[in-house]
Amino acid sequence: MEFKYVQTTCPYCGTGCSFNLVVRDGKVAGTAPYQRSPVNEGKVCPKGTYAHEFVNSPDRLTKPLIKKDGQFVEATWDEAYDLIAQKFKSYKPDELACLSSARTSNEDNYALMKFARGALKTRHIDHCARLCHASTVAGLAASFGS
């Protein structure tokens, strides 16, 4: 049995916590603390603890899907990229929007903002935290003030 640790960064929030992926026989099997991380000092939140579970999921997409005749069919990466480029050319800036994620780093969010405004020429960019945490923010504000 081959067993190793692979240091990585947690894919969830933008904090940048580190942990080790536990790899057994070439498959990700779990997470373990990375004690030298200056960000999280070996501690990992519940999301990070289970961050490996999607890697080997049978539901995970591994090939691009393109809609043909109302159905999604597998395509090559070249076909998918060609379709994306073709579609981008046909849209006007006000018809495009970008939604960023709390699962990426601040740098990735910044890069998406620059892409949306600079390349796509759209002002329509938002972040998932503005909507999905609205109820918790309202509850915290009512309980503890803002």
Secondary structure as the mmCIF struct_conf table of DSSP 4:
data_model
#
loop_
_struct_conf.conf_type_id
_struct_conf.id
_struct_conf.beg_label_comp_id
_struct_conf.beg_label_asym_id
_struct_conf.beg_label_seq_id
_struct_conf.end_label_comp_id
_struct_conf.end_label_asym_id
_struct_conf.end_label_seq_id
STRN STRN1 PHE A 3 THR A 9
BEND BEND1 PRO A 11 THR A 15
STRN STRN2 SER A 18 ARG A 24
TURN_TY1_P TURN_TY1_P1 ASP A 25 GLY A 26
STRN STRN3 LYS A 27 PRO A 33
TURN_TY1_P TURN_TY1_P2 GLN A 35 ARG A 36
TURN_TY1_P TURN_TY1_P3 PRO A 38 GLY A 42
HELX_RH_AL_P HELX_RH_AL_P1 PRO A 46 THR A 49
TURN_TY1_P TURN_TY1_P4 TYR A 50 ASN A 56
TURN_TY1_P TURN_TY1_P5 PRO A 58 ASP A 59
BEND BEND2 ARG A 60 ARG A 60
BEND BEND3 LYS A 63 LYS A 63
STRN STRN4 LEU A 65 LYS A 68
TURN_TY1_P TURN_TY1_P6 ASP A 69 GLY A 70
STRN STRN5 GLN A 71 GLU A 74
HELX_RH_AL_P HELX_RH_AL_P2 TRP A 77 SER A 90
HELX_RH_3T_P HELX_RH_3T_P1 PRO A 93 GLU A 95
STRN STRN6 CYS A 98 SER A 100
TURN_TY1_P TURN_TY1_P7 ALA A 102 ARG A 103
BEND BEND4 THR A 104 THR A 104
HELX_RH_AL_P HELX_RH_AL_P3 ASN A 106 LYS A 114
HELX_RH_PI_P HELX_RH_PI_P1 PHE A 115 ALA A 119
BEND BEND5 LEU A 120 LEU A 120
STRN STRN7 ILE A 125 HIS A 127
HELX_RH_AL_P HELX_RH_AL_P4 CYS A 128 CYS A 132
TURN_TY1_P TURN_TY1_P8 HIS A 133 HIS A 133
HELX_RH_AL_P HELX_RH_AL_P5 ALA A 134 PHE A 144
#
